[in-house]
Amino acid sequence: MAVYVDDYFVPAKVKNGNRSVRSRWCHMQADSREELDAMADRIGLRRSWIQYPDIPWKRHYDVTETRRAAAVAAGAIEIGMLDLARMRNGWRRELEAQQELELKNSEKETDE
């Protein structure tokens, strides 16, 4: 299990309450929600900042360069943004396959 930070570095100005944060932003994702939230806690992110909390393969935090560096120092793995996109697609396919199998099993149980 691991936490990953990509190298997207997109410049953006993001609202945070009454102020705006101008920085270059990256994505932080993990193999599990627990790991992602634990890393967010470690590097000082609010859990309310999570993006797509109910979609496991899209769930992530947007992080500034400073927070990205803190995540790497805390053990996050640096990967390319295309590599993270491939991982997301793999997580999505795994989730869809699992849901399809559960549906087949539930249909099988109702037929018996």
Helices and strands as residue ranges (DSSP letters): E 3-5, E 10-16, E 19-30, H 33-43, G 47-49, E 61-64, H 65-73, E 77-78, H 81-111
